[in-house]
Amino acid sequence: MNENDRLREQIHELQGSLLAMECFVNSLAQALSEDARVVVRACYQSESAAFRAALMSSTAPESTVGAFERDVQRALGVLGEPEDASAR
C-alpha cells in the first residue's frame, strides 16, 4: 500500500468515526429536556463563536472552515430553536 492509499484509508476511517460521533451527540441532544436544550444551545453558540474567531485568524484551509460552519448549523438544527418565553 503506497502512502496515498494509506492516507486515503485513514481519512475514510476518520469520516466513519465522525459520523458515529455525530449520531451519538444527536441522540443525546434529542433526549434533552427543553430547558436543558436552551442551556446547551447557548453554550454551544458561545463555544462555536470562540472557535470561529480562532479559525478566522488561523491558517486553516477553507474546506475546514466550511465544514465547521456546516456542522455548527446542523447541530443547532438538532437542538432546535428556543421556545419564545412569552408563548408559555
C-alpha positions in Angstrom: 0.0 0.0 0.0 1.5 3.3 -1.0 1.4 6.5 1.1 -1.6 8.0 -0.8 -3.6 4.8 -0.3 -2.7 4.7 3.4 -3.7 8.4 3.9 -7.0 7.8 2.0 -7.8 4.9 4.2 -7.1 7.0 7.3 -9.3 9.7 6.1 -12.2 7.3 5.4 -11.8 5.8 8.9 -11.9 9.3 10.4 -15.1 10.1 8.4 -16.7 7.0 9.8 -15.7 7.8 13.3 -17.0 11.4 13.0 -20.3 10.1 11.6 -20.7 7.7 14.5 -19.9 10.5 17.0 -22.4 12.8 15.3 -25.1 10.2 15.7 -24.3 9.8 19.3 -24.3 13.5 20.0 -27.5 14.0 18.1 -29.2 11.3 20.2 -28.1 13.0 23.4 -29.3 16.3 22.2 -32.7 14.9 21.2 -33.1 13.3 24.7 -32.6 16.7 26.5 -35.5 18.4 28.1 -36.5 21.8 26.6 -34.9 23.7 29.5 -31.6 21.8 29.1 -31.7 22.4 25.3 -31.8 26.1 25.9 -28.7 26.0 28.1 -26.8 23.6 25.7 -27.7 25.7 22.7 -26.5 28.9 24.4 -23.2 27.3 25.5 -22.7 25.7 22.0 -23.3 29.1 20.3 -20.7 30.7 22.7 -18.2 27.9 22.1 -18.6 27.9 18.4 -18.2 31.7 18.2 -14.9 31.4 20.0 -13.7 28.6 17.7 -14.9 30.6 14.7 -12.8 33.6 15.8 -9.8 31.3 16.2 -10.3 29.7 12.8 -10.6 33.0 11.1 -7.2 34.1 12.4 -5.6 30.8 11.6 -4.2 29.2 8.5 -7.0 26.5 8.4 -8.0 25.5 4.9 -11.3 26.9 3.6 -12.7 23.4 3.5 -12.1 23.1 7.2 -13.8 26.4 7.9 -16.7 25.4 5.6 -17.2 22.0 7.3 -17.1 23.7 10.7 -19.8 26.2 9.7 -22.0 23.5 8.1 -21.8 21.2 11.1 -22.4 24.0 13.6 -25.6 24.8 11.7 -26.6 21.2 11.6 -26.1 20.8 15.4 -28.1 23.9 16.1 -30.9 22.4 14.0 -30.8 19.3 16.1 -31.0 21.4 19.2 -33.9 23.3 17.7 -35.0 26.9 18.1 -35.6 28.1 21.7 -39.3 28.5 22.5 -40.5 32.0 22.9 -40.8 32.6 26.7 -43.9 34.8 26.1 -45.7 31.9 24.4 -45.6 29.7 27.5 
